[in-house]
Amino acid sequence: MAWDFSTDPEFQEQLDWVARFCREEVEPLELIFPYAVRMRRHDPHMRALVDPLQDQIKARGLWAIFLDEELGGPGFGQLKLALVNEILGRYGSAPAIFGCQAPDTGNMEILAAYGTEEQKERWLVPLMNQELWSAYSMTEPQGGSDPNLFVTTAVRDGGEWVINGEKWFTSAGRHADIIFVMCTNGIFIVPRDAPGVEIMDEPRHHDHIRYNEVRVPLDHLLGPEDGARVLAQRRLGGGRIHHAMRAIAQCRRAFDMMCERALSRQSHGKLIAEHQMVQEAVADSYAEINMLRLLVLWTAWTIDNSSTAEARTQIAACKYTAAKVLRDVAYRAIHIFGSLGVTDLTPLQALWNGAPAMSVMDGVDEVHKVTVARNVLKGYTPHEGFWPSDYLPSMRERARDKFAPLFAADPDLEKYADAMQRRASGRG
Ligand SMILES: Cc1cc2nc3c(=O)[nH]c(=O)nc-3n(C[C@H](O)[C@H](O)[C@H](O)COP(=O)(O)OP(=O)(O)OC[C@H]3O[C@@H](n4cnc5c(N)ncnc54)[C@H](O)[C@@H]3O)c2cc1C
């Protein structure tokens, strides 16, 4: 019997260590030095704080856990990764401290899968060591959901590619060393300081970038020419499930806060937690978080036992379910916190803000719902005639055919069956 919801004791030890490490080391660091990991490269103070923590993570084999063994990581697979990510997701800086931060993870994944040995040496190794930071430029100002609208193109000119186009919402673009730019004819790795890369002042965290006659050598094309969509799918498929894993942690954080608060405040002569509508919020949130968690773990297990492509429908379902559960649980927690919930004195507003972002990034929910519906409907066929397959009179007729030989041999049994039918339908 293969169904099993338990965790190997050795791996549970690792998870316990991760939870303790995040609580005791990561959280205090991010509260006092929020950008410590990114600043580490140029700031000896930050390096002195971050490096010893990362050394401990590496010593436990928990560095860059998203990468398979053949791609240079520990080869945990998605299920174990999900169990780690549902801890890391609670802390904004934990993914970076553990070397598995977006958007670098997705970029490393396609570099590892499609890069030449020379490209891996030049970019993958430094990205893994956080000696380089990267960004991903796909969305364009005229529309992000439909890749047919993208127009950024690279044209070959002798020994170089010349890129022209405009990208929108490139997360952390201005802080990146290299940007993976999706053109209509391939994905190109562009140094952020290459002449012609123009970063607009706004927005600040997700950048609007113009690529004006940007020239890169021929070997900056990643994967095959015209392979942009295949690489993008590979990149985003992994990203979506990783976001969903971390969303479980965010939902749990809001839930833990909600429960603690409900047990700590009085109103109308009793604890808030004793009011039935508050109990409903707790009960619904508990069930929804566990439904999300099981969906995500089942999807991770499916990827481990087949492939990301095979699990496409499940990944799409995780993507919009994570956003919905985070939205609903964070909203209930804010509501139960009352006035304090609408301030920025707790993490609740940030958790709540994460929900609409999660609904839009990596493809809007609607597109994923279409994917799920289309794929699910492939397993069905239309019924013949007027009535559905589960039309009870037709089902009874078919069932009766099965008993026909018995009824022929024993007419009393047939009468008995008729009487039972009449009684069951209230007509006998
Ligand atoms: C936090 C965050 C980080 C991001 N980081 C990056 C990044 O690093 N790199 C990058 O390239 N992009 C990034 N994006 C951009 C993201 O990929 C796009 O926002 C997304 O693909 C949607 O594109 P859009 O914003 O142009 O919305 P649109 O495509 O204009 O869609 C707007 C709305 O139209 C409706 N809609 C669109 N298509 C359909 C449809 N087929 N069916 C039904 N309704 C539809 C939906 O309601 C949708 O929300 C990020 C976005 C967010 C929120």
PDBQT file of the ligand as one rigid body, heavy atoms in Angstrom, charges set to zero:
ROOT
HETATM    1  C1  LIG A 501       4.862  40.305  -8.521  1.00  0.00    +0.000 C 
HETATM    2  C2  LIG A 501       5.056  40.097  -9.991  1.00  0.00    +0.000 A 
HETATM    3  C3  LIG A 501       6.313  39.780 -10.483  1.00  0.00    +0.000 A 
HETATM    4  C4  LIG A 501       6.507  39.614 -11.859  1.00  0.00    +0.000 A 
HETATM    5  N1  LIG A 501       7.779  39.352 -12.318  1.00  0.00    +0.000 NA
HETATM    6  C5  LIG A 501       7.991  39.250 -13.643  1.00  0.00    +0.000 A 
HETATM    7  C6  LIG A 501       9.317  39.052 -14.137  1.00  0.00    +0.000 A 
HETATM    8  O1  LIG A 501      10.295  38.934 -13.383  1.00  0.00    +0.000 OA
HETATM    9  N2  LIG A 501       9.494  38.994 -15.480  1.00  0.00    +0.000 N 
HETATM   10  C7  LIG A 501       8.465  39.125 -16.354  1.00  0.00    +0.000 A 
HETATM   11  O2  LIG A 501       8.703  39.046 -17.547  1.00  0.00    +0.000 OA
HETATM   12  N3  LIG A 501       7.210  39.336 -15.921  1.00  0.00    +0.000 NA
HETATM   13  C8  LIG A 501       6.945  39.429 -14.590  1.00  0.00    +0.000 A 
HETATM   14  N4  LIG A 501       5.677  39.676 -14.123  1.00  0.00    +0.000 N 
HETATM   15  C9  LIG A 501       4.631  39.965 -15.085  1.00  0.00    +0.000 C 
HETATM   16  C10 LIG A 501       3.606  38.849 -15.236  1.00  0.00    +0.000 C 
HETATM   17  O3  LIG A 501       4.147  37.735 -15.856  1.00  0.00    +0.000 OA
HETATM   18  C11 LIG A 501       2.431  39.457 -16.014  1.00  0.00    +0.000 C 
HETATM   19  O4  LIG A 501       1.889  40.472 -15.202  1.00  0.00    +0.000 OA
HETATM   20  C12 LIG A 501       1.377  38.444 -16.370  1.00  0.00    +0.000 C 
HETATM   21  O5  LIG A 501       1.831  37.548 -17.352  1.00  0.00    +0.000 OA
HETATM   22  C13 LIG A 501       0.104  39.133 -16.870  1.00  0.00    +0.000 C 
HETATM   23  O6  LIG A 501       0.383  40.050 -17.889  1.00  0.00    +0.000 OA
HETATM   24  P1  LIG A 501      -0.167  41.559 -17.797  1.00  0.00    +0.000 P 
HETATM   25  O7  LIG A 501       0.244  42.138 -16.511  1.00  0.00    +0.000 OA
HETATM   26  O8  LIG A 501       0.223  42.243 -19.051  1.00  0.00    +0.000 OA
HETATM   27  O9  LIG A 501      -1.743  41.411 -17.732  1.00  0.00    +0.000 OA
HETATM   28  P2  LIG A 501      -2.770  41.220 -18.982  1.00  0.00    +0.000 P 
HETATM   29  O10 LIG A 501      -2.239  40.183 -19.919  1.00  0.00    +0.000 OA
HETATM   30  O11 LIG A 501      -3.055  42.575 -19.519  1.00  0.00    +0.000 OA
HETATM   31  O12 LIG A 501      -3.998  40.645 -18.224  1.00  0.00    +0.000 OA
HETATM   32  C14 LIG A 501      -4.792  41.499 -17.393  1.00  0.00    +0.000 C 
HETATM   33  C15 LIG A 501      -6.076  40.781 -17.028  1.00  0.00    +0.000 C 
HETATM   34  O13 LIG A 501      -6.807  40.464 -18.205  1.00  0.00    +0.000 OA
HETATM   35  C16 LIG A 501      -7.527  39.248 -18.021  1.00  0.00    +0.000 C 
HETATM   36  N5  LIG A 501      -7.054  38.238 -18.988  1.00  0.00    +0.000 N 
HETATM   37  C17 LIG A 501      -5.889  38.219 -19.686  1.00  0.00    +0.000 A 
HETATM   38  N6  LIG A 501      -5.831  37.130 -20.456  1.00  0.00    +0.000 NA
HETATM   39  C18 LIG A 501      -6.957  36.432 -20.245  1.00  0.00    +0.000 A 
HETATM   40  C19 LIG A 501      -7.497  35.200 -20.738  1.00  0.00    +0.000 A 
HETATM   41  N7  LIG A 501      -6.807  34.460 -21.641  1.00  0.00    +0.000 N 
HETATM   42  N8  LIG A 501      -8.682  34.784 -20.262  1.00  0.00    +0.000 NA
HETATM   43  C20 LIG A 501      -9.381  35.523 -19.370  1.00  0.00    +0.000 A 
HETATM   44  N9  LIG A 501      -8.930  36.687 -18.867  1.00  0.00    +0.000 NA
HETATM   45  C21 LIG A 501      -7.749  37.146 -19.306  1.00  0.00    +0.000 A 
HETATM   46  C22 LIG A 501      -7.240  38.789 -16.589  1.00  0.00    +0.000 C 
HETATM   47  O14 LIG A 501      -8.205  39.277 -15.725  1.00  0.00    +0.000 OA
HETATM   48  C23 LIG A 501      -5.887  39.445 -16.332  1.00  0.00    +0.000 C 
HETATM   49  O15 LIG A 501      -5.584  39.556 -14.949  1.00  0.00    +0.000 OA
HETATM   50  C24 LIG A 501       5.438  39.773 -12.759  1.00  0.00    +0.000 A 
HETATM   51  C25 LIG A 501       4.163  40.081 -12.251  1.00  0.00    +0.000 A 
HETATM   52  C26 LIG A 501       3.956  40.243 -10.890  1.00  0.00    +0.000 A 
HETATM   53  C27 LIG A 501       2.592  40.598 -10.391  1.00  0.00    +0.000 C 
ENDROOT
TORSDOF 0
